[in-house]
Amino acid sequence: QKAIKAVSSAQATITAYTCDLSQQTRVDDLFVHALEVMGGIDIFIANAGFAYYEKIEVPDWEHIARVFRLNVFSAIYSTEKMKTLNPGRAFKVVITASAIGHLALPGYAIYAATKAALHRFAEAYRFELDDRSALTLVYPIGTRTNFFDTAGSNIPIPWPTQSPEAVARAVIRGIERDHPSIYPSRLHQVFRVFQRFLP
């Protein structure tokens, strides 16, 4: 609610809705609510993510499942929902992946695995779409939000970092230009090129 009040625009109507996106029934409820309020869904942005940092010490099946249900299952399921809700009609799904999906950093193993899974899903699923540009993935580097505060205390934050405003501008540009992949950080793009030759 605080974020909604902070936005002042006569061009947008913002409606708050709270639910647990790690549960299929709650995701279904979200789509029902959106359709009732807006009548249709042109763009769906899957930005929710399970924030955590920890070095794996003890096997924990349920913990792994919780991370994947929110970071992976919810985003993939929502993408499939958008396809079935828009037969023969243009739509756009934007999923927030992460630069960490391309990088190996201790403490982020499970989190990175979820983002890498989204990356590979998108590469394959685009071939099943009539319009491959309907699915876009965003690969932000460390974004200066409360994400890392939620993940834990005194955790190492991947460098470099960007402001959420810079990432948002990059996402909007990418959507407008139908980019399949959005890399808000040019420096990260340079790192990716070097990584191909110096893994």
Buried (B, 14 or more C-beta within 10 A) or exposed (E): EEEEEEEEEEEEEEEEEEBBBBBEEEBEBBBEEBEEEEEEBEEBBBEBBBBBBBEEEEEEEEBBEBBBBBBBBBBBBBBEBBBEBBEEEEBBBBBBBBBBBBBEEEBBEBBBBBBBBBBEBBEEBBEEBEEBBBBBBBBBBBBBBEBBEEBEEEBEBBEEBBEEEBBEEBBEEBBEEEBBBBBBBEEBEEBBEEEEEEE
